[in-house]
Amino acid sequence: MAGAAVLGRLTWRVATVLDVRPETARAKTLVLGVDGWPGHRAGQHLDVRLTSEDGYQAQRSYSIASAPRQDRLELTVERIDDGEVSPYLAGDDLREGDRFEVRGPVGGYFVWRSDAAGDVLLVAGGSGIVPLMAMVRQRAEETSPVPTRLLYSARSWDDVIYRDELERLAGAGFEPLFTLTRSQPAGWTGYARRVDASLLGEVAPTPPAATFVCGPTPFVEAAASALVGLRHPPERIKTERFGPTGG
């Protein structure tokens, strides 16, 4: 049975676009219907494969944004202008009814279970918010009482993905905190500096039971090192990073 489950995750399936939702000027959420999708856990990702008319194929991995119990699968893709896949997925040409292939779910380390004991710290840099959002949504959907604090670093308020939803979900033990590193709107009362040991010390003065850090490789390495320097047990810190893969 275990072998069959692994084989199922490695099978390419056709995903049909049910809806396309803008998140920021450069990021869009794709709502997908996938026949035979085996389900996923918050924090996992999948592979996307595009095939052109001449048979050329391009493949990239994207984190899953939707909560595990949702019937529809959601991906949030940030456009990389010189990429092969993201300009199509997050561009203007993708329409409802379009299809492409997906394979997954992938990954079993960077995942959160709502029945896990103890408080949670989520640290996101840019589009690294996507797998963490799956955790936030699962927490809300299951009305989990787990105290959860999110520190989200973005260049500006307009670059904050899921901005309105995160603010709407605030409360009941969930606290989203934002730091804007390049520009801030008038009257901004949040943080306005890069994530470092000083900022992490303010946000998490005592080590939580579990910490998830996701974002570009330099961001993740700096944040994880700072947390260890603040005496957060390394075994409680899980990281997911991405780099320049061509989009």
C-alpha positions in Angstrom: 0.0 0.0 0.0 2.8 2.4 0.8 4.4 1.7 -2.6 1.1 2.4 -4.3 0.8 5.7 -2.5 4.2 6.8 -3.6 3.5 5.7 -7.2 0.3 7.8 -7.1 2.2 10.9 -6.1 4.6 10.4 -9.0 1.8 10.2 -11.5 1.2 13.2 -13.8 -2.4 14.3 -13.7 -4.3 16.9 -15.7 -5.2 20.1 -13.9 -8.1 22.2 -15.1 -8.1 25.9 -14.3 -11.3 26.8 -12.5 -10.5 30.3 -11.6 -7.6 32.8 -11.7 -7.4 35.3 -8.8 -4.9 38.3 -8.8 -3.0 38.6 -5.5 -0.5 41.4 -6.3 0.8 43.0 -9.5 3.1 40.0 -10.0 1.3 37.1 -8.3 -1.8 35.2 -9.1 -3.7 32.3 -7.4 -4.8 29.5 -9.7 -7.8 27.5 -8.5 -7.5 24.0 -10.0 -9.6 20.9 -10.4 -7.4 17.7 -10.5 -9.1 14.4 -11.1 -7.7 11.7 -8.8 -5.8 14.2 -6.6 -4.7 12.1 -3.6 -4.8 15.0 -1.1 -1.9 16.9 0.5 -0.6 18.3 3.8 -0.1 21.9 4.6 3.4 22.9 3.5 3.8 20.4 0.6 4.4 21.4 -3.0 3.8 19.9 -6.4 5.5 19.8 -9.9 3.9 21.6 -12.8 4.7 20.6 -16.4 3.8 22.6 -19.5 4.0 21.1 -23.0 4.1 23.3 -26.1 2.7 22.4 -29.5 6.1 21.3 -30.8 6.5 19.0 -27.8 8.9 21.1 -25.8 8.3 20.6 -22.0 9.2 22.9 -19.1 8.7 21.9 -15.4 8.8 23.8 -12.2 7.8 23.1 -8.5 5.3 25.3 -6.7 4.0 25.3 -3.1 0.4 24.5 -2.5 -1.6 27.4 -1.0 -4.9 25.7 -0.2 -5.8 24.0 3.1 -5.6 20.2 2.9 -9.4 19.7 3.3 -10.4 21.9 0.4 -11.8 20.1 -2.6 -10.1 22.5 -5.0 -6.3 22.9 -5.2 -4.8 26.3 -5.2 -1.3 27.5 -6.3 0.0 31.0 -6.0 2.6 31.8 -8.6 4.8 34.9 -8.7 5.8 35.9 -12.2 9.5 35.8 -13.1 9.8 37.8 -16.3 12.6 35.7 -17.9 11.2 32.4 -16.7 9.7 29.6 -18.7 6.7 28.6 -16.6 5.7 31.5 -14.3 5.1 34.1 -17.1 2.3 31.8 -18.4 0.8 30.7 -15.1 0.9 34.3 -13.6 0.5 36.2 -16.9 -2.5 37.4 -18.8 -3.0 34.4 -21.2 -4.1 31.7 -18.7 -7.9 31.3 -18.8 -10.6 29.3 -17.1 -10.7 25.9 -18.7 -7.1 25.8 -19.6 -5.2 22.7 -18.7 -1.7 21.6 -17.7 -0.1 18.7 -15.9 0.7 18.4 -12.2 2.4 15.8 -10.1 2.4 15.4 -6.3 2.1 16.1 -3.5 5.8 16.3 -2.8 7.6 16.7 0.5 7.0 15.4 4.0 9.4 17.4 6.1 8.1 21.0 5.8 4.6 20.2 7.0 2.3 21.2 9.9 -0.3 19.1 11.6 -3.1 20.8 13.4 -3.0 18.3 16.2 0.6 19.1 17.0 1.1 20.5 20.5 2.6 23.9 21.2 2.7 27.3 19.7 4.0 28.0 16.2 6.1 30.7 14.6 5.9 31.3 10.8 8.5 33.4 9.1 8.0 34.3 5.4 10.0 36.2 2.9 8.2 37.3 -0.3 6.4 34.5 -2.0 7.7 32.2 0.8 4.3 32.9 2.4 2.6 30.4 0.1 3.2 27.1 2.0 2.7 28.9 5.3 -0.6 30.2 4.1 -1.8 26.6 3.7 -1.0 26.2 7.4 -2.8 29.4 8.3 -5.8 28.3 6.3 -5.9 24.9 7.8 -5.7 26.3 11.3 -8.7 28.6 10.5 -10.7 25.9 8.8 -10.3 23.6 11.7 -10.7 26.3 14.3 -7.4 25.1 15.8 -6.5 26.8 19.2 -2.8 26.6 18.5 -1.2 30.0 19.1 0.3 31.1 15.8 2.4 34.1 15.0 3.4 35.1 11.5 6.2 37.4 10.6 6.0 38.3 6.9 8.7 40.4 5.2 7.9 42.1 1.9 9.2 45.0 -0.1 6.1 47.1 0.2 2.4 46.8 1.3 1.4 46.2 -2.3 3.7 43.2 -2.5 2.1 41.4 0.5 0.4 38.3 -0.9 -3.0 37.4 0.8 -2.9 40.8 2.5 -6.6 41.2 3.1 -7.2 37.5 4.0 -4.4 37.6 6.6 -5.8 40.7 8.2 -9.3 39.1 8.2 -8.0 35.9 9.9 -6.2 37.8 12.6 -7.4 37.0 16.1 -8.4 33.8 17.9 -4.7 33.1 18.6 -3.4 34.0 15.1 -1.3 37.2 14.9 0.1 38.3 11.5 3.0 40.8 11.7 4.4 42.6 8.7 7.8 44.2 8.0 8.1 46.3 4.8 11.8 46.7 3.8 11.7 49.2 0.9 8.6 51.4 1.3 5.8 51.9 3.7 2.4 53.5 3.3 1.5 56.7 5.2 0.7 56.1 8.8 2.4 52.7 8.8 2.8 51.3 12.3 4.3 47.9 11.5 8.0 47.0 11.2 10.1 48.7 8.5 13.4 46.7 8.5 14.9 43.4 7.4 14.4 40.3 9.4 17.3 39.8 11.7 18.1 38.6 15.2 16.8 41.9 16.8 13.5 41.7 15.0 13.1 37.9 15.6 13.9 38.5 19.3 11.0 41.0 19.5 8.6 38.8 17.6 9.5 35.5 19.4 11.2 36.3 22.8 10.8 32.7 23.8 11.3 29.7 21.5 8.0 28.3 20.2 7.3 24.6 19.9 7.7 24.8 16.1 9.0 27.3 13.6 8.6 27.3 9.8 10.8 29.6 7.7 10.3 29.9 3.9 11.6 32.3 1.3 14.6 33.0 -0.9 17.8 31.0 0.1 19.7 34.0 1.6 16.6 35.1 3.6 16.0 31.6 5.0 19.7 31.0 5.9 19.9 34.4 7.7 16.6 33.9 9.6 17.4 30.3 10.7 20.9 31.3 11.8 19.5 34.2 13.8 17.0 32.0 15.5 19.7 29.5 16.5 21.7 32.4 17.8 18.7 33.4 19.9 18.8 29.8 21.4 15.9 28.4 19.5 16.5 24.6 19.4 17.6 23.8 15.8 15.4 20.7 15.8 12.3 22.9 16.2 13.2 25.0 13.1 12.0 23.7 9.7 13.1 25.5 6.5 12.0 25.6 2.9 14.0 27.7 0.4 13.9 28.6 -3.2 16.4 30.2 -5.5 16.8 31.4 -9.1 15.5 28.3 -11.0 14.3 30.1 -14.1 10.7 30.4 -13.1 
